[in-house]
Amino acid sequence: VIYRDLLEKSPSDDLIKLKLAEMLSWQKRYEESIKLYQEILAARPDDLQVRRKYAMVLMWMGKEDEATNELEKTFE
């Protein structure tokens, strides 16, 4: 609730989105989490740590191929 309230006041704050996405993924609310990760990555496509966290959620969802593709983007 706290992160959603903060995000309502600052809808473009990627740090708040990230924290909310992490919490949602820990609660196994993967679809909601993925949506936030995608929003962050749209604004910050070169953020390797966010992309790795996004890939982990994809793995937890059983989307191994997509997760692998995302992880490969984080390697030089």
C-alpha positions as CSV (number, residue, x, y, z in Angstrom):
1,V,0.0,0.0,0.0
2,I,2.8,2.4,0.9
3,Y,4.6,1.9,-2.5
4,R,1.3,2.3,-4.4
5,D,0.6,5.5,-2.6
6,L,4.1,6.8,-3.3
7,L,3.8,5.8,-7.0
8,E,0.5,7.6,-7.2
9,K,2.2,10.8,-6.1
10,S,5.3,10.2,-8.3
11,P,4.2,8.0,-11.2
12,S,7.5,8.3,-13.1
13,D,9.8,7.4,-10.1
14,D,11.6,4.3,-11.3
15,L,13.0,3.5,-7.8
16,I,9.5,3.3,-6.3
17,K,8.4,1.1,-9.3
18,L,11.3,-1.2,-8.7
19,K,10.6,-1.6,-5.0
20,L,7.0,-2.3,-5.8
21,A,7.9,-4.8,-8.6
22,E,10.2,-6.6,-6.2
23,M,7.6,-6.9,-3.5
24,L,5.0,-8.1,-5.9
25,S,7.3,-10.8,-7.3
26,W,8.0,-12.0,-3.7
27,Q,4.3,-12.3,-3.2
28,K,4.1,-14.3,-6.4
29,R,2.0,-11.6,-8.1
30,Y,4.1,-12.0,-11.2
31,E,1.9,-10.4,-13.8
32,E,1.8,-7.1,-11.9
33,S,5.5,-7.3,-11.2
34,I,6.4,-7.9,-14.8
35,K,4.3,-4.9,-16.0
36,L,6.3,-2.6,-13.7
37,Y,9.7,-4.1,-14.8
38,Q,8.7,-3.5,-18.4
39,E,7.8,0.1,-17.6
40,I,11.2,0.6,-16.0
41,L,13.1,-1.1,-18.8
42,A,11.2,1.1,-21.4
43,A,12.7,4.1,-19.6
44,R,16.0,2.5,-18.7
45,P,16.8,-0.2,-21.3
46,D,20.5,-0.3,-20.3
47,D,19.9,-1.0,-16.6
48,L,21.5,-4.4,-16.3
49,Q,20.4,-5.0,-12.7
50,V,16.7,-4.3,-13.4
51,R,16.9,-6.5,-16.5
52,R,18.4,-9.3,-14.4
53,K,15.6,-9.0,-11.8
54,Y,13.1,-9.0,-14.6
55,A,14.6,-12.2,-16.0
56,M,14.3,-13.8,-12.6
57,V,10.6,-13.1,-12.4
58,L,10.2,-14.5,-15.9
59,M,11.9,-17.7,-14.7
60,W,9.7,-17.9,-11.7
61,M,6.7,-17.7,-14.0
62,G,8.0,-20.6,-16.0
63,K,9.0,-18.5,-19.0
64,E,12.6,-19.8,-19.2
65,D,13.2,-18.9,-22.9
66,E,12.2,-15.3,-22.3
67,A,14.3,-15.2,-19.2
68,T,17.3,-16.6,-21.0
69,N,16.9,-13.9,-23.7
70,E,16.8,-11.2,-21.1
71,L,19.8,-12.5,-19.2
72,E,21.8,-12.7,-22.4
73,K,21.2,-9.0,-22.9
74,T,23.1,-8.4,-19.7
75,F,26.3,-10.0,-20.8
76,E,28.9,-8.3,-22.8
